[in-house]
């Protein structure tokens, strides 16, 4: 089993089906429930939002808002 998992690409593993069936109406077809190519595309789209420069700016803005 470990050998099989080591040979798999991460996109082939996917998320459990219950996420789509039970939580699909709540979460939609977003990055939390999607698999494969759709997941890869969505991850590529949101990745720039997690660059350290943007994260630092967001945290500094939140700190300023909380101080007021």
MARKE-37584 format. One record per residue (C-alpha): residue in one letter; residue number from 1; z, x, y negated. Coordinates in steps of 0.5 Angstrom, whole numbers, plus 500, padded with zeros to 3 digits. Each point is the difference from the previous one (the first is absolute). Layout:
N
<rec><rest>A</rest><nr>NUM</nr><pz>Z</pz><px>X</px><py>Y</py></rec>
...
This chain:
68
<rec><rest>X</rest><nr>1</nr><pz>500</pz><px>500</px><py>500</py></rec>
<rec><rest>X</rest><nr>2</nr><pz>502</pz><px>506</px><py>495</py></rec>
<rec><rest>X</rest><nr>3</nr><pz>493</pz><px>503</px><py>502</py></rec>
<rec><rest>X</rest><nr>4</nr><pz>496</pz><px>493</px><py>498</py></rec>
<rec><rest>X</rest><nr>5</nr><pz>504</pz><px>500</px><py>494</py></rec>
<rec><rest>X</rest><nr>6</nr><pz>499</pz><px>507</px><py>498</py></rec>
<rec><rest>X</rest><nr>7</nr><pz>492</pz><px>499</px><py>501</py></rec>
<rec><rest>X</rest><nr>8</nr><pz>500</pz><px>493</px><py>496</py></rec>
<rec><rest>X</rest><nr>9</nr><pz>498</pz><px>500</px><py>492</py></rec>
<rec><rest>X</rest><nr>10</nr><pz>505</pz><px>497</px><py>496</py></rec>
<rec><rest>X</rest><nr>11</nr><pz>495</pz><px>494</px><py>498</py></rec>
<rec><rest>X</rest><nr>12</nr><pz>499</pz><px>498</px><py>508</py></rec>
<rec><rest>X</rest><nr>13</nr><pz>508</pz><px>499</px><py>500</py></rec>
<rec><rest>X</rest><nr>14</nr><pz>500</pz><px>494</px><py>495</py></rec>
<rec><rest>X</rest><nr>15</nr><pz>506</pz><px>496</px><py>499</py></rec>
<rec><rest>X</rest><nr>16</nr><pz>503</pz><px>494</px><py>504</py></rec>
<rec><rest>X</rest><nr>17</nr><pz>496</pz><px>494</px><py>501</py></rec>
<rec><rest>X</rest><nr>18</nr><pz>506</pz><px>496</px><py>498</py></rec>
<rec><rest>X</rest><nr>19</nr><pz>500</pz><px>502</px><py>493</py></rec>
<rec><rest>X</rest><nr>20</nr><pz>493</pz><px>497</px><py>499</py></rec>
<rec><rest>X</rest><nr>21</nr><pz>502</pz><px>494</px><py>504</py></rec>
<rec><rest>X</rest><nr>22</nr><pz>507</pz><px>498</px><py>497</py></rec>
<rec><rest>X</rest><nr>23</nr><pz>500</pz><px>503</px><py>493</py></rec>
<rec><rest>X</rest><nr>24</nr><pz>492</pz><px>500</px><py>499</py></rec>
<rec><rest>X</rest><nr>25</nr><pz>501</pz><px>494</px><py>495</py></rec>
<rec><rest>X</rest><nr>26</nr><pz>506</pz><px>503</px><py>496</py></rec>
<rec><rest>X</rest><nr>27</nr><pz>497</pz><px>507</px><py>500</py></rec>
<rec><rest>X</rest><nr>28</nr><pz>492</pz><px>499</px><py>500</py></rec>
<rec><rest>X</rest><nr>29</nr><pz>495</pz><px>505</px><py>503</py></rec>
<rec><rest>X</rest><nr>30</nr><pz>504</pz><px>506</px><py>496</py></rec>
<rec><rest>X</rest><nr>31</nr><pz>502</pz><px>507</px><py>501</py></rec>
<rec><rest>X</rest><nr>32</nr><pz>506</pz><px>497</px><py>504</py></rec>
<rec><rest>X</rest><nr>33</nr><pz>496</pz><px>496</px><py>505</py></rec>
<rec><rest>X</rest><nr>34</nr><pz>493</pz><px>503</px><py>501</py></rec>
<rec><rest>X</rest><nr>35</nr><pz>498</pz><px>505</px><py>505</py></rec>
<rec><rest>X</rest><nr>36</nr><pz>494</pz><px>505</px><py>500</py></rec>
<rec><rest>X</rest><nr>37</nr><pz>494</pz><px>501</px><py>495</py></rec>
<rec><rest>X</rest><nr>38</nr><pz>503</pz><px>494</px><py>496</py></rec>
<rec><rest>X</rest><nr>39</nr><pz>507</pz><px>504</px><py>500</py></rec>
<rec><rest>X</rest><nr>40</nr><pz>497</pz><px>507</px><py>498</py></rec>
<rec><rest>X</rest><nr>41</nr><pz>496</pz><px>497</px><py>494</py></rec>
<rec><rest>X</rest><nr>42</nr><pz>506</pz><px>496</px><py>497</py></rec>
<rec><rest>X</rest><nr>43</nr><pz>504</pz><px>507</px><py>501</py></rec>
<rec><rest>X</rest><nr>44</nr><pz>495</pz><px>504</px><py>497</py></rec>
<rec><rest>X</rest><nr>45</nr><pz>500</pz><px>495</px><py>494</py></rec>
<rec><rest>X</rest><nr>46</nr><pz>507</pz><px>500</px><py>499</py></rec>
<rec><rest>X</rest><nr>47</nr><pz>501</pz><px>507</px><py>501</py></rec>
<rec><rest>X</rest><nr>48</nr><pz>499</pz><px>503</px><py>493</py></rec>
<rec><rest>X</rest><nr>49</nr><pz>506</pz><px>495</px><py>498</py></rec>
<rec><rest>X</rest><nr>50</nr><pz>505</pz><px>505</px><py>504</py></rec>
<rec><rest>X</rest><nr>51</nr><pz>498</pz><px>506</px><py>497</py></rec>
<rec><rest>X</rest><nr>52</nr><pz>506</pz><px>504</px><py>497</py></rec>
<rec><rest>X</rest><nr>53</nr><pz>498</pz><px>500</px><py>493</py></rec>
<rec><rest>X</rest><nr>54</nr><pz>499</pz><px>492</px><py>500</py></rec>
<rec><rest>X</rest><nr>55</nr><pz>507</pz><px>499</px><py>503</py></rec>
<rec><rest>X</rest><nr>56</nr><pz>503</pz><px>504</px><py>495</py></rec>
<rec><rest>X</rest><nr>57</nr><pz>497</pz><px>496</px><py>495</py></rec>
<rec><rest>X</rest><nr>58</nr><pz>502</pz><px>494</px><py>503</py></rec>
<rec><rest>X</rest><nr>59</nr><pz>508</pz><px>502</px><py>501</py></rec>
<rec><rest>X</rest><nr>60</nr><pz>500</pz><px>503</px><py>493</py></rec>
<rec><rest>X</rest><nr>61</nr><pz>498</pz><px>493</px><py>497</py></rec>
<rec><rest>X</rest><nr>62</nr><pz>505</pz><px>496</px><py>505</py></rec>
<rec><rest>X</rest><nr>63</nr><pz>506</pz><px>505</px><py>498</py></rec>
<rec><rest>X</rest><nr>64</nr><pz>498</pz><px>498</px><py>492</py></rec>
<rec><rest>X</rest><nr>65</nr><pz>500</pz><px>493</px><py>502</py></rec>
<rec><rest>X</rest><nr>66</nr><pz>506</pz><px>500</px><py>503</py></rec>
<rec><rest>X</rest><nr>67</nr><pz>504</pz><px>503</px><py>494</py></rec>
<rec><rest>X</rest><nr>68</nr><pz>498</pz><px>495</px><py>495</py></rec>
